[in-house]
Amino acid sequence: MHRIEKDLVGEIEIEKSALYGIHSVRARENFPDNTPFHIEWYKALGSVKRACYETYKNFKFAAQQKYEDKKINLPFFSDEIIDSMTSVAKEIEEGKYFEWFIVPAISGGAGTSINLNINEIIANATLLTLNYQPGDYNKIDPFENANIYQSTNDVIPTSLKVATLKLLLELEDEINLLRQEVEKKESKYRNALRIGYTQMQEAVPTSYGRLFSTYSDALSRDWWRISKCFERIKTVNLGGSAIGTGLTVPRYFIKEVVKTLQNITGLPIAQAENLQDNTSNHDSFVEIHGILKAHAVNLEKMVSDLRLLSSDFQTQKELNIPAKQTGSSIMPGKINPVIPEFVISAAHKIYSNDNLISSLAGQGCLELNPYLPTIGHALIESLKLLIAANKTLKDNLFPELEVESEKAQKKLLLSPTIATVLLPFIGYKKATLIAKTMKKKKCDIFTANTELAFINPEKLKQLLEAENILKEGFTLGELYDDGN
């Protein structure tokens, strides 16, 4: 069974029970892409629509109270319709009717198709609620009713910011939880000595605690920067209508709708002082995505280090990441570093999204940016990838990550780099001779020093204790009492 719907282009046959309408079908045909629209954005649209309907009802009540004895030349629709649409919008907030949202993620038209698909769902779901049939737009119309005092150009960017703010809260929590796991390793291996590397060559002694501290501090900076994103995108243009001038919208609605949205979402949303600027320019999305990119960089650096240290290139590897799944369909017993590989893949997708968002934000033209659907899709994708990356590191990598401390220390004592510790006490030339002896005879530093007798053995033992190697710098007192 089908119904016929018409628009200014013509008419289309639509499944009779469908909650989408002709505008959604045209979008699906015009944009034949299978990339699904993010449900987080869909739910946020429900919040924005609900705020608009609640504000409309309050406006209607205020107008009737003020002009109770006079005829208002404005055809308000019934509270029954308003309340039913509000209920449907709340259901959309919860993810209901998502199967009827058929506009793909990548579309043209600045999000008009997205807005119209939501409007059609709201109108048709409301019709069913009130015992009418979908498509009976004489009773409830996607334009006249569902879109009351709204424009695509204020509804779509506002809903994107609502979705983004919610995902930022989730990301903030995940970064904090991951940081706590990293700090556990920092504390556990605080004095676990290891060889430090520069340019992938052995350099100077350090510790695993110090290594993990670099990750922990980077994550702390990420958390701080993410917290600042809220300030960058909390202003919205809802109420501004087509280009931010508020044309065709009651002043009451403009002044109240964002407050209503703030109450509904519990988010720190505020109406932009310059609604036209907020409609025309999307540099705030570019700015916050740059912060997301910085976090992706830190995650990639961290997991690249861990993948290298736990790889089979390390013939005497001392750091082990957990085995999570079979690594080959043909090589028995092979285990791959799948968690770091996932995080690195996610990071590079975020880098490409950053270029996409920057490029398309710059393609905005005069009063509007027609590429907001693609910008929004990329932004939400990056947020979800970062949430997933932090979550899997927190759940699947760091809890079972282990360092073989004794093996690491033994390897360090056999490395000529350990001679660097002695520079302030015996000078560069003698330290070099110790390093050359260690290399030539493949012995540890104690054996080399016994042969060369450059420093008191007890003093050497003291200098090579973790607390001495890991303290910052030396004092003149230490040089004065050098044990010789």
C-alpha positions in Angstrom: 0.0 0.0 0.0 1.3 3.4 -0.9 0.3 7.1 -0.6 1.1 9.9 -3.0 3.0 13.0 -1.7 3.6 16.2 -3.7 6.1 19.0 -3.6 7.1 21.8 -5.9 9.1 19.4 -8.1 6.3 16.9 -8.6 4.9 13.8 -6.8 6.2 10.5 -5.4 4.7 7.3 -4.3 5.6 6.4 -0.7 5.0 3.4 1.4 1.7 4.1 3.2 3.1 3.4 6.8 6.4 5.3 6.3 7.1 8.1 8.7 9.3 9.8 6.3 7.9 11.8 3.3 8.7 13.1 -0.1 11.6 15.4 0.9 13.4 12.5 2.6 12.9 10.3 -0.4 14.2 12.9 -2.8 17.3 13.3 -0.6 18.0 9.6 -0.5 17.7 9.5 -4.3 19.8 12.7 -4.9 22.5 11.6 -2.4 23.0 7.9 -3.0 25.5 7.4 -0.2 25.3 4.6 2.3 27.2 6.3 5.1 24.7 6.4 8.0 23.8 9.6 9.8 25.1 9.7 13.4 22.4 8.8 15.9 23.9 11.3 18.4 23.0 14.1 16.0 19.6 12.7 15.4 18.9 12.6 19.1 20.1 16.1 19.5 17.7 17.2 16.8 14.9 15.8 19.1 16.1 18.1 21.9 16.1 21.1 19.7 12.7 20.4 18.3 11.3 19.8 21.7 12.7 23.2 22.9 11.0 24.9 19.9 7.6 23.3 20.7 7.8 24.1 24.4 8.7 27.7 23.6 6.0 27.9 21.0 3.4 26.7 23.6 4.7 29.3 26.1 4.5 32.0 23.5 1.0 31.0 22.6 -0.1 31.1 26.3 1.7 34.5 26.9 0.0 36.0 23.8 -3.4 34.8 24.8 -3.0 36.1 28.3 -1.9 39.5 27.1 -4.5 39.9 24.4 -7.4 37.9 25.9 -10.1 40.3 24.8 -8.6 41.0 21.4 -8.2 39.0 18.3 -4.6 38.0 17.5 -4.0 37.8 13.8 -1.9 34.7 14.3 -3.4 31.2 13.7 -2.1 29.2 16.8 -2.6 25.5 16.5 -4.1 23.4 19.3 -2.4 22.4 22.5 -3.2 18.8 21.6 -0.9 19.1 18.5 1.8 21.0 20.4 1.9 18.4 23.2 1.9 15.5 20.8 4.7 16.9 18.8 6.6 17.6 22.0 6.2 14.0 23.1 7.4 12.7 19.7 10.4 15.0 19.9 11.2 13.6 23.3 11.0 10.1 21.8 13.5 11.2 19.1 15.8 12.4 21.9 15.7 8.8 23.1 16.5 7.4 19.6 13.0 6.3 18.6 11.9 6.3 14.9 15.6 6.3 13.8 14.8 3.7 11.2 12.7 6.3 9.4 15.6 8.7 9.1 16.8 7.9 5.6 19.0 11.0 4.7 22.6 9.8 4.4 25.5 11.5 6.3 26.9 13.3 3.3 24.3 15.5 1.6 23.9 18.8 -0.1 21.7 21.7 0.9 23.2 22.9 4.2 21.2 20.3 6.1 17.8 21.1 4.7 17.2 17.4 4.0 18.1 16.5 7.5 15.7 19.0 9.0 12.9 18.0 6.6 13.3 14.3 7.4 13.0 15.0 11.1 10.0 17.3 10.4 8.3 14.5 8.4 9.0 11.9 11.1 7.5 14.3 13.8 4.5 15.2 11.7 3.7 11.6 10.8 4.4 10.1 14.2 2.1 12.8 15.7 -0.6 12.0 13.1 -0.5 8.4 14.3 -0.6 9.5 17.9 -3.8 11.4 17.2 -5.3 8.5 15.2 -4.7 9.9 11.8 -2.8 8.4 8.9 0.8 9.3 7.9 0.8 11.8 5.1 -2.4 13.5 6.2 -0.7 16.8 6.2 -4.0 18.8 6.2 -4.1 17.8 9.9 -0.4 18.2 10.8 2.1 19.5 8.4 5.9 19.1 8.4 6.3 22.8 7.5 3.4 24.6 9.1 3.5 22.6 12.4 6.8 20.6 12.8 9.0 23.5 11.6 7.2 26.3 13.4 9.5 29.3 13.9 12.5 27.3 12.8 14.9 27.2 9.9 17.3 24.5 8.8 20.0 27.1 9.3 19.5 27.5 13.0 18.2 24.0 13.9 21.0 22.0 12.3 24.0 23.8 13.7 22.4 24.1 17.1 21.7 20.4 17.2 25.2 19.6 16.0 26.6 21.6 19.0 24.3 19.8 21.4 25.5 16.4 20.1 29.1 17.6 20.2 28.8 18.9 23.8 27.4 15.6 25.0 30.2 13.7 23.3 32.8 16.0 24.7 31.6 15.3 28.2 31.9 11.5 27.4 35.4 12.0 26.0 36.5 14.1 29.0 35.5 11.2 31.3 37.2 8.6 29.2 40.5 10.6 29.1 40.4 10.9 32.8 39.8 7.2 33.3 42.6 6.3 30.9 44.9 8.7 32.7 44.2 7.0 36.0 45.2 3.6 34.5 48.4 5.2 33.1 49.2 6.7 36.5 48.9 3.3 38.1 51.7 2.0 35.8 53.7 5.2 36.5 53.5 4.5 40.3 54.1 0.7 40.0 57.2 1.1 37.8 58.5 4.4 39.2 62.0 3.0 39.9 62.1 0.4 37.2 65.2 1.5 35.3 65.5 1.2 31.5 67.5 2.5 28.6 66.3 5.8 27.2 66.4 6.2 23.4 66.9 9.2 21.1 66.4 8.7 17.3 65.8 5.0 18.1 69.4 4.7 19.4 70.4 3.9 23.0 70.9 7.2 24.8 70.9 7.6 28.6 69.4 5.8 31.6 65.8 6.6 32.7 62.9 4.6 34.1 59.5 3.2 33.0 57.9 5.4 35.7 59.3 8.4 33.8 58.1 7.1 30.5 54.6 6.6 31.8 54.7 10.0 33.4 55.1 11.6 29.9 51.9 9.9 28.8 50.1 10.8 32.0 51.0 14.5 31.6 50.1 14.5 28.0 46.7 13.1 28.8 46.3 15.8 31.6 46.9 18.5 29.0 44.4 16.8 26.7 41.8 16.7 29.4 42.4 20.4 30.1 42.1 21.4 26.5 39.0 19.3 26.0 37.4 21.1 28.9 38.0 24.4 27.1 36.1 23.2 24.1 32.8 23.8 25.9 33.5 27.6 25.9 34.2 27.5 22.2 31.0 26.0 21.0 28.4 26.7 23.7 27.0 29.6 21.8 24.2 28.7 19.3 22.1 30.6 16.8 18.7 29.0 17.6 16.0 31.6 17.0 18.0 33.3 14.3 16.0 31.7 11.5 17.5 31.6 8.0 20.6 33.9 8.3 20.6 35.0 11.9 18.4 38.1 11.6 15.3 36.5 13.3 13.1 37.3 10.3 9.6 35.7 10.6 10.2 34.7 14.2 8.5 36.3 17.2 10.8 38.2 19.5 9.5 36.2 22.5 10.6 33.0 20.8 14.0 34.3 20.0 14.6 35.4 23.6 13.3 32.2 25.2 14.0 29.2 23.0 17.7 28.8 24.0 16.9 29.0 27.7 14.4 26.2 27.1 17.0 24.1 25.3 19.4 24.7 28.1 16.9 23.4 30.6 16.1 20.4 28.5 19.7 19.3 27.9 21.4 20.5 31.1 24.2 21.8 28.9 25.9 25.2 29.3 24.3 26.5 26.1 24.0 30.3 25.5 22.5 32.3 22.6 25.2 34.0 20.5 25.3 37.8 20.7 25.7 38.0 16.9 23.3 35.4 15.5 24.3 36.1 11.9 28.0 35.5 12.7 27.1 32.3 14.4 25.1 31.2 11.4 27.7 32.2 8.8 31.0 31.2 10.4 32.0 27.7 11.7 35.6 28.5 12.8 34.6 27.2 16.3 34.3 23.7 14.9 37.7 24.1 13.3 39.2 25.2 16.6 37.8 22.4 18.7 38.7 19.8 16.1 42.3 21.0 16.3 42.2 20.2 20.0 40.8 16.7 19.2 43.6 16.3 16.7 46.2 17.2 19.4 44.7 14.5 21.6 44.9 12.0 18.7 48.6 12.9 18.3 49.3 12.1 21.9 47.5 8.8 21.8 49.3 7.8 18.6 52.7 8.7 20.1 51.9 6.7 23.2 50.7 3.5 21.5 53.5 3.7 18.9 56.0 3.6 21.8 54.3 0.7 23.4 54.0 -1.2 20.2 57.8 -0.7 19.5 58.9 -1.7 23.0 56.7 -4.8 23.0 57.6 -5.9 19.5 59.7 -8.9 18.5 62.4 -6.4 17.2 63.2 -6.1 20.9 65.3 -9.4 21.2 65.2 -9.0 25.0 61.9 -7.2 25.3 61.0 -6.2 28.8 57.6 -4.6 28.2 54.6 -6.8 27.4 51.2 -5.7 26.2 48.3 -8.1 26.6 47.5 -10.7 24.0 43.9 -9.9 22.9 43.1 -12.1 19.9 44.5 -14.5 17.3 46.9 -12.7 15.0 46.9 -14.9 11.9 44.8 -17.3 9.9 48.0 -19.2 8.8 50.8 -18.5 11.3 50.3 -20.6 14.5 50.7 -18.7 17.8 51.0 -15.3 16.2 49.6 -12.4 18.3 49.4 -8.8 16.9 49.4 -5.5 18.7 45.8 -4.8 17.6 44.9 -2.2 20.2 47.8 0.1 19.2 47.0 -0.5 15.6 43.3 0.5 16.1 44.3 3.7 18.0 46.8 4.6 15.2 44.2 4.0 12.5 41.7 6.1 14.4 44.3 8.9 14.9 45.0 9.1 11.1 41.2 9.2 10.3 41.0 12.1 12.7 43.9 13.9 10.9 42.1 13.5 7.6 38.9 14.8 9.2 40.7 17.8 10.5 41.8 18.7 7.0 38.2 18.1 5.7 36.6 20.3 8.4 39.1 23.1 7.9 38.7 23.1 4.1 34.9 23.0 4.2 34.6 25.6 6.9 36.5 27.9 4.6 34.1 27.1 1.8 31.3 28.9 3.6 29.8 31.6 1.4 28.4 34.9 2.6 25.5 34.2 5.1 25.7 30.4 5.1 27.9 27.3 4.9 26.2 24.6 2.7 28.7 21.9 3.9 27.6 21.7 7.5 26.3 18.1 7.2 29.8 16.9 6.1 31.5 19.1 8.7 29.2 17.7 11.4 29.6 14.1 10.4 33.4 14.4 10.4 33.4 16.1 13.8 31.1 13.5 15.5 33.1 10.7 13.9 36.3 12.1 15.4 34.8 12.4 18.8 33.4 8.8 18.7 36.8 7.5 17.5 38.6 9.2 20.4 36.1 7.9 22.9 36.6 4.4 21.5 40.4 4.8 21.5 40.5 5.9 25.1 38.1 3.3 26.2 40.0 0.4 24.6 43.3 1.5 26.0 41.7 1.8 29.4 40.0 -1.6 29.3 42.1 -3.7 27.0 45.7 -2.5 27.2 46.9 -0.8 30.3 45.4 -3.0 33.0 47.4 -6.0 31.8 50.5 -4.2 30.6 53.6 -5.6 32.4 57.2 -4.6 32.7 59.9 -7.1 33.6 61.9 -4.8 35.8 64.8 -7.1 36.6 65.4 -7.8 32.9 65.2 -4.1 32.1 67.8 -3.3 34.8 70.2 -6.0 33.7 69.9 -4.8 30.1 70.7 -1.3 31.2 73.8 -2.3 33.2 75.1 -4.1 30.1 74.5 -1.0 27.9 77.4 1.5 27.4 74.8 4.3 27.9 75.0 3.7 31.6 78.5 5.2 31.6 76.8 8.6 31.1 76.0 8.6 34.8 79.7 8.9 35.6 80.4 12.0 33.5 80.3 14.5 36.4 82.6 12.3 38.5 85.3 11.0 36.1 84.8 13.1 33.0 83.9 12.4 29.4 87.1 10.6 28.3 87.2 8.1 31.2 83.5 7.4 30.9 84.1 6.8 27.1 86.8 4.3 28.0 84.4 2.4 30.3 81.8 2.4 27.5 84.3 1.1 25.0 85.4 -1.7 27.4 81.8 -2.7 28.0 81.2 -2.9 24.2 84.4 -4.8 23.5 84.1 -7.3 26.3 80.3 -7.4 26.3 80.4 -6.9 30.1 78.5 -4.8 32.6 79.7 -1.5 34.0 80.9 -3.0 37.2 83.2 -5.4 35.4 84.5 -2.7 33.2 85.2 -0.4 36.2 87.0 -3.2 38.0 89.4 -3.5 35.1 89.9 0.3 34.7 89.6 1.3 38.4 88.2 4.8 37.6 85.8 5.0 40.5 85.4 3.4 43.9 83.2 0.3 43.5 81.0 1.3 46.4 80.5 4.8 45.0 79.7 3.3 41.6 77.1 1.0 43.2 75.6 4.1 44.9 75.5 6.2 41.8 73.7 3.4 39.9 70.8 3.1 42.3 67.5 4.2 40.9 67.0 7.1 43.3 70.3 8.6 42.2 69.8 8.0 38.4 66.3 9.5 38.5 66.9 12.6 40.5 67.2 15.8 38.6 70.9 16.9 38.2 73.7 16.7 40.8 75.0 19.0 43.6 78.5 20.2 44.2 78.5 18.3 47.5 78.2 15.1 45.6 81.2 15.9 43.5 83.3 16.9 46.5 82.6 13.7 48.3 83.2 11.5 45.3 84.3 8.4 47.2 87.8 8.2 45.6 
